[in-house]
Amino acid sequence: MESLFLLVPVSIGLVFGALWVFFKASDDGQFDDLEGPALRILQDDDEPLR
């Protein structure tokens, strides 16, 4: 029972920490362009080295 007094606040803190990291990344524009890098790799011109 004593472990619940420690584990419940720690788990709540981890959830709020993960939500804070997610919303901070979202506000910084981390998830704005999800298709650009995938299409850029297909259009890459790989020329052999001379």
N, C-alpha and C positions, 0 to 999 in steps of 0.2 A: 504494500500500500504506500510505503514511503517513497518508492520509486516513481509513483504517479505524480507526486508533488514536484518532481524534477522533470519528468518526461513530458508532461502536458504543456508547461510553459515553454520548454525548449522546442517542442514541435510547433506550437503556435508562432513562436519567433521565427522558425525556419520558413513557415508558410508566408508570413508577412515579408520576410527577407526576399524570398523568391518572387513574390508579387512586385516588390519594389524594384528588383533587378529587371523584371519583364517590362514594367511600365517605363522605367528609365531608358531601356533600349528602344522601346517603341517611340518615346518622345524624341530620341536622338536620331530617328530615321533609319534604324537598323533593318526594319522590315518593309521599307518603301518599295524597293525594286527587287522582287524575287525572281523575275524571269530574265533580266538583263544578263547576269553572269552565265546563265545556262545557254542562252543564245549566242553570247560572245565566244564561248568555247567552240561552238559548231562553225562559226564563221572565221575562225583563226586560220591564217594562211601559213602553213608550215612548209617553208622552203628548205631543201637540203643544204647543209653547209658546204661551201666550196673549198 
